[in-house]
Amino acid sequence: MATINTINEFQAVVFAAGKGSRFPEILEGRPKCLLPIGSYPLIWYPLKMLQRHGFQDVIVIVLENEKSEIQQKLEKHPLKLKLEYVTLSGDSDVGTADALRQISDRIKTDVVLLSCDTLVDFSLYAAFKQFREHNASVVGLLVQSEMNNVVVPGPKMKYKIEQDLFGICPESNRLLFMGSVSDFENDFQIPGHLLRQNGKIDIRSGLLDAHVYIVRKWVIDYLESNAGFSTLKGELLPFIVKKQLSAVSQPQSHSEKPISEVNVDIKGKHILEFAPTSPLDTKIHDSSIFNKVASTLNDIIRCYAVITPASTFGIRINTLPSFCYANQQIYKTFPALTDLPVAALIATNSVIKSTQIASTTVGDQTVISEKTSINSSIIGANCVINPKVRLTNCTLMDHVIIEENVALENCIICEKSVIKSNSSLRNCLIGSNYTVSANTKKDNVHLSNSAGFMEI
């Protein structure tokens, strides 16, 4: 497949300032983007994806108080990328659109926007191709992804699964509608003009928004001039998707005040005044062999979706179940995600004396003693695993100590915790800096020094 010159045509922005409010029990104030997925931090994967697609420079949006820690962690896993860190104040709750607006002066071309929590093994060249062929305003990546048989460590509870609704023209992959299932009760009404303009619409609820968007420069210009949008997925993108099908073909007066999908009063120029509509642009678009649907010929704004094949591995690490599932699958999916062998999941400076290790990742300077049995587990950096330890389907973060005669099954052990000798834990979540006493026998508990976590 012919590649696209991403270096000159596109910039890249990775959002890494999220506070991870949906799983505070494993973050406890640490950066969400540094959660371990295998032996690499979460943010490393979208950055690796961009590197694989030819990017050399990436803007990374982080919280000011987390920049140093993120930078130091990524320096231990070097990439061939020049990273420009842009910081946001940790005191304010800034949405993705707010953050993008703050760096709009740095955006000089069309841009690829990624969330730091996205893992997907799909080549973006198909999305770039669609973006160019249709002269699209926005192209979003949608993944057919399901998490199966995930048993989450800690107290048994029902986790809320968020679902989105997408209206897609099957003939053109035109994205005609996007919203959350939670916004609707028992029924869903399709606006009549959508059917009249497109003939057939597939309403899909089983797709995951990968939070990978390719966006025209003019969309950033529009966002800069309109302070009413706070988020990309929840506000700006649904607004643009809706506006592409507006009956208005020409910009209205400057006094018009468009209303966003969340009823925010947006002051400023009409969106169509930002979209390029020169006679040459129109003539090229109308004569393009890729415009197979007649209803798109006069549209100034055009949004499309790329749906990955069912075999694609794709997930967003934004809940505790998704964190667990990603680590369960990483040993199998790592080569497709990174173009690296599974051997890269075991740090070369770790000391492994055991001969009974399977499907396990090991971080820097970790010591694993003899007479240990470890299967399908994630071992962080600077950990110490003593003899006669049995680990099955566990995640150990950095600086964890496991004493002798310990058995752990499907557990998450957070940073700098100690599991004392002769303990047996199953389906347990251990918070950071926590010491589990010797001879402890527990199932399905959350043990932590912190209190007051909100159950989401």
Summary of the structure (lengths in Angstrom):
residues: 456
radius of gyration: 23.9
end to end distance: 43.7
largest distance: 77.9
contacts: 1448
relative contact order: 0.14
helix: 26%
strand: 25%
